[in-house]
């Protein structure tokens, strides 16, 4: 997944899409959690456990791309 706009020697260039995706998995996981559940009805323990499950699923999906 190379990008012609990526230049590792230029700190102002765009990041490779695969790195942007990897760095966004946590935010994506929270969005998935919020879309699947009513967070106001969940305890923090439930949120953390469900978030962990979602993150593991996202990591598996990410790893299968590489």
N, C-alpha and C positions, 0 to 999 in steps of 0.2 A: 504494500500500500504506500508507495512512494508518492511524494508530492513535489511538483516542480517548483513550488514556492518555498520549500524547506532548504535551508542552508545551515548546517550545524556550526559553521564558523561565524554566522551572523546572528547575534542575539535578538535582532528585530524582525527576523524572518518568521514566517508562520511555522507552527509545530506540525510534525507529521500527524495525520488524522488518527493513527492508531494510538499515539501518545495522548492526544486530546481525549479520545474515548476512554482510555485507561484511567486518566486523571479525573474523569467525570462519573465513574461508576458509583461512588458514594452518593453523589447528588441524585443520580438516577435511581438508586436504591430507595432513597427517602421518598422520591416522587412515586415510585411503584407502591411502596407501603401506604402512602396517603391515598392513593387511588383504590387500593384493595380494601382498606379498613377505615372505620370511623375512629380516628385517633383520639377523639374526646372520650370514647368509651373504653379505651385500652389502658391498662396499667403500664408503667415504664418497663417493667419486666417483660410483659407481653410484646411491647414495641421492640425492645432490644432483641428478643429471641426471633421474632418475625423478620426484623431487619437483617439479622445474621443469616437466616435462611435465604433471603433475597440476595444478599451479597454473595453468598456461596453459589447460587444459581447464575448470577451475572458473571462471576469469575469463571465458572465452567464454560459459559457461552463465549466469553472473551478468549479463554485458552483454546477453545475449539477453532477459533479463527486463525490461530498462529500455527 
